């Protein structure tokens, strides 16, 4: 089988999925030692770094100008960093979240990102031409990118997503796993119609001359991840019987600080210190990552009974 990753925001390391891949492999080997699985971590994270740097450069220039004028007033001297607070954190927010998210919303830049991923999928399939099954795993913003690549009906006729789908006609699309996905809110913001899944699967069945094609989709949510939300209630009336969908929860603390602060009753502060680690926890070399690997293995192997019986995972 082929397993293709699509990352989300704030990813600059091409080996972002290596730890999770090892966790998945460990689970697969324990259950089906003879199974042959090939993984590919697609990467687009460096495409528009210049745009993020331009934004930060403008902020720094305006901040510097304001400081120069501010320092001329002796009563406020040496207090430059207080009239525009948390500037380093603001830069981090642009680099780690807002920059990538907003860049993808630009139609031409989003298209450029999908074009890069198309090229990587082509190479992956060519390198493993004997494999006929493919699974997709998408993190964060990557879940929206994957939606566009596979199912969106609002793209132009020359969009790389259409060529992406053509390439997949020679394969069996077996499962999707989304990690830390904001699709619940993006559905409202972008008016995503999940019923397009049904028409996609009907066309897929016709192209492959089969009665119906069953697709598995598992949505994994870390308990402290503020970006990730369950999705089933929002889409269950739009998807048909050809789709197995379930939400899965990783019930863990994101870090030691979160646990300590919650024990002290500092819930709001605990939420803040946990947020970033929780959103990347699926790829971590700890219990969070191990649980994520086990859930994904269940999806890859089609062990839907285990998924249904255990939606909350703590160990």
HELIX and SHEET records of a PDB file:
HELIX    1   1 UNK A   18  UNK A   31  1                                  14    
HELIX    2   2 UNK A   49  UNK A   70  1                                  22    
HELIX    3   3 UNK A   74  UNK A   76  5                                   3    
HELIX    4   4 UNK A   80  UNK A   82  5                                   3    
HELIX    5   5 UNK A   87  UNK A   93  1                                   7    
HELIX    6   6 UNK A   94  UNK A   98  3                                   5    
HELIX    7   7 UNK A   99  UNK A  105  1                                   7    
HELIX    8   8 UNK A  107  UNK A  127  1                                  21    
HELIX    9   9 UNK A  141  UNK A  150  1                                  10    
HELIX   10  10 UNK A  160  UNK A  168  1                                   9    
HELIX   11  11 UNK A  183  UNK A  190  1                                   8    
HELIX   12  12 UNK A  196  UNK A  207  1                                  12    
HELIX   13  13 UNK A  232  UNK A  235  1                                   4    
HELIX   14  14 UNK A  256  UNK A  263  1                                   8    
HELIX   15  15 UNK A  267  UNK A  280  1                                  14    
HELIX   16  16 UNK A  281  UNK A  283  5                                   3    
HELIX   17  17 UNK A  287  UNK A  301  1                                  15    
HELIX   18  18 UNK A  304  UNK A  309  1                                   6    
SHEET    1   A 7 UNK A  38  UNK A  41  0                                        
SHEET    2   A 7 UNK A   2  UNK A   6  1                                        
SHEET    3   A 7 UNK A 133  UNK A 139  1                                        
SHEET    4   A 7 UNK A 172  UNK A 179  1                                        
SHEET    5   A 7 UNK A 215  UNK A 222  1                                        
SHEET    6   A 7 UNK A 243  UNK A 250  1                                        
SHEET    7   A 7 UNK A 312  UNK A 313  1                                        
END                                                                             
